Amino acid sequence: MADLLDMLAEYSYLGAFLLLAAINAAPVLMPPGWVVLASFHLLDPTLDILLLAVVGATGSTIGRFALKRMSGLFRRFVGGEQAANLDTIDGYLKKRRHGHALAAFLFGATPLPSNFLFITYGLMRARGLGIYAGFWAGRTISYAVTIYAGGLVLAPLIELFEDRLVGILVVDAASIGMILLFASINWGVLVTRRRLEFTRPRLWRR
């Protein structure tokens, strides 16, 4: 990854855009986007932080669009109970004003794993430009803040995960765990009865 960053850094903002689009189209085993952008800025401090954040957010949004579309192809493999759960969540968000967009903004503006959100949106076949607008706005804000603070937080993280693959695996393991937890919740019961119940995802069944 370090060699790839050095190579793409020569292409300035275009390199950041292409790399962010690529890593956000992948469901797992990719470094966080803010680490990539902070690294770009550390390699070339002349890059404008706000413009870099906008470029990175645009690349990330395009990548998540691709991930959502690819995830939608796997809807046919979702079990009946999980499909009902997804439809319940979709219906719940539709009843809230800009529900899908606000959720996308929340995941974009915070460290929550957005791959998890867009895989879910793909499986529930959620639609609307608001999803991408909300995510783009959230990502622009979070990237601007994290690029600015990159010099303070990036170095300790690199020291903590000297082997960068270890850091990526830790982040992705947490994301996969959240996806499995999300898939285990009976959303119909949670939304209609306000009671938390769990089911076994189809993947776990024989």
C-alpha positions in Angstrom: 0.0 0.0 0.0 2.9 2.4 0.8 4.3 1.9 -2.7 0.9 2.5 -4.3 0.4 5.6 -2.3 3.8 6.9 -3.4 2.9 6.2 -7.0 -0.6 7.7 -7.0 0.6 10.8 -5.0 2.4 11.9 -8.2 -1.1 12.3 -9.7 -2.2 14.6 -6.9 -6.0 14.9 -6.5 -6.7 12.5 -9.4 -4.6 9.8 -7.7 -6.6 10.3 -4.4 -9.9 10.2 -6.3 -9.0 6.9 -8.1 -7.7 5.2 -5.0 -10.7 6.2 -2.8 -13.2 5.0 -5.5 -11.4 1.7 -5.7 -11.1 1.0 -2.0 -14.7 2.0 -1.3 -16.0 -0.4 -4.0 -14.5 -3.3 -2.1 -16.5 -4.8 0.8 -13.6 -5.7 3.1 -9.8 -5.7 3.4 -9.3 -2.1 2.6 -7.7 0.7 4.6 -9.9 3.5 6.0 -10.3 6.4 3.5 -9.2 9.0 5.9 -5.8 7.2 6.4 -5.3 7.3 2.7 -6.1 11.0 2.4 -4.1 12.0 5.4 -1.2 10.1 3.9 -1.6 12.0 0.6 -1.5 15.3 2.5 1.6 14.2 4.5 3.3 13.3 1.2 2.4 16.6 -0.4 1.5 19.3 2.2 0.8 21.8 -0.6 -2.5 20.0 -1.3 -5.5 22.0 -0.2 -7.3 20.2 2.7 -10.8 21.1 1.8 -10.4 20.3 -1.9 -8.7 17.0 -1.0 -11.6 16.2 1.3 -14.2 17.0 -1.5 -12.2 14.9 -4.0 -11.9 12.0 -1.5 -15.6 12.2 -0.6 -16.6 12.1 -4.3 -14.4 9.1 -4.9 -15.7 7.4 -1.8 -19.3 8.0 -2.8 -18.8 6.6 -6.3 -17.1 3.5 -4.8 -20.0 3.0 -2.3 -22.4 3.3 -5.2 -20.6 0.5 -7.0 -20.6 -1.6 -3.7 -24.3 -1.0 -3.2 -25.1 -2.1 -6.8 -23.0 -5.2 -6.5 -24.6 -6.1 -3.1 -28.0 -5.9 -4.7 -27.1 -8.8 -6.9 -27.0 -11.1 -3.8 -30.6 -10.3 -2.7 -31.7 -13.6 -4.2 -29.5 -15.5 -1.8 -31.0 -13.9 1.3 -33.4 -16.1 3.3 -37.0 -15.2 3.7 -36.7 -14.1 7.4 -33.7 -11.9 6.7 -35.4 -10.5 3.5 -38.4 -9.6 5.7 -36.1 -7.9 8.2 -34.5 -5.8 5.4 -37.9 -4.8 4.1 -38.9 -3.8 7.7 -35.8 -1.5 8.0 -36.4 -0.1 4.6 -40.0 0.7 5.4 -39.1 2.2 8.7 -36.5 4.6 7.1 -39.0 5.5 4.4 -41.5 6.7 7.0 -38.9 9.1 8.5 -38.2 12.3 6.6 -35.0 11.7 4.6 -34.4 8.6 6.7 -32.1 6.9 4.2 -30.1 10.1 3.6 -29.7 10.9 7.3 -28.4 7.4 8.0 -25.9 7.7 5.1 -24.8 11.1 6.5 -24.3 9.6 10.0 -22.2 6.8 8.6 -20.3 9.2 6.4 -19.5 11.7 9.2 -18.5 9.2 11.8 -16.1 6.2 12.1 -19.0 3.8 11.7 -18.2 1.2 8.9 -20.0 2.5 5.8 -19.3 -0.6 3.9 -21.8 -2.3 6.2 -24.4 0.4 5.5 -24.1 0.2 1.7 -24.1 -3.6 1.6 -27.4 -3.4 3.6 -28.8 -0.7 1.3 -27.9 -2.9 -1.6 -29.6 -6.0 -0.1 -32.7 -4.0 0.7 -32.6 -2.4 -2.8 -32.9 1.1 -1.3 -33.0 3.9 -3.8 -32.7 7.7 -3.9 -30.1 10.3 -4.6 -30.4 11.4 -1.0 -28.4 8.4 0.1 -25.4 9.5 -1.9 -25.8 13.2 -1.1 -26.0 12.5 2.6 -23.0 10.2 2.5 -21.0 12.7 0.4 -21.7 15.5 2.8 -20.8 13.5 5.8 -17.6 12.2 4.2 -16.6 15.7 3.2 -16.9 16.9 6.8 -15.1 13.9 8.3 -12.3 13.9 5.7 -11.6 17.6 6.2 -11.3 17.1 10.0 -9.2 13.9 9.8 -6.9 15.2 7.1 -6.3 18.3 9.2 -5.6 16.2 12.2 -3.8 13.5 10.2 -0.3 14.5 11.4 -1.4 14.0 15.0 -3.3 10.7 14.8 -1.8 8.9 11.8 1.7 8.5 13.2 0.5 6.8 16.5 -1.8 4.5 14.4 1.1 3.5 12.2 3.2 2.7 15.3 0.3 0.7 16.8 -0.1 -1.3 13.6 3.5 -1.5 12.3 2.3 -4.2 9.9 -0.4 -2.2 8.1 -2.2 -5.5 7.1 -2.8 -6.1 10.8 -4.6 -2.7 11.1 -6.7 -3.4 8.1 -7.7 -6.8 9.4 -8.7 -5.4 12.8 -10.9 -2.8 11.2 -12.5 -5.3 8.8 -13.0 -7.9 11.5 -15.0 -5.3 13.5 -17.0 -4.5 10.3 -17.8 -8.1 9.6 -18.9 -8.6 13.3 -21.2 -5.6 13.0 -22.7 -7.0 9.8 -23.4 -10.4 11.4 -24.9 -8.7 14.5 -27.1 -6.6 12.3 -28.2 -9.6 10.3 -29.1 -11.5 13.6 -31.5 -8.8 14.8 -35.2 -9.5 14.3 -36.0 -6.0 13.0 -39.7 -6.7 12.6 -40.0 -7.3 16.4 -37.7 -4.4 17.2 -39.6 -1.9 15.1 -43.2 -3.0 15.9 -42.9 -4.2 19.5 -39.7 -2.3 20.7 -38.3 -5.6 21.8 -34.8 -6.9 21.0 -34.7 -10.4 19.6 -32.1 -12.3 17.6 -32.4 -14.9 14.9 -29.8 -17.0 13.1 -28.8 -15.7 9.7 -29.4 -18.2 6.8 -25.6 -18.4 6.4 -25.4 -20.2 9.8 -28.0 -22.8 9.0 -27.5 -26.2 7.5 
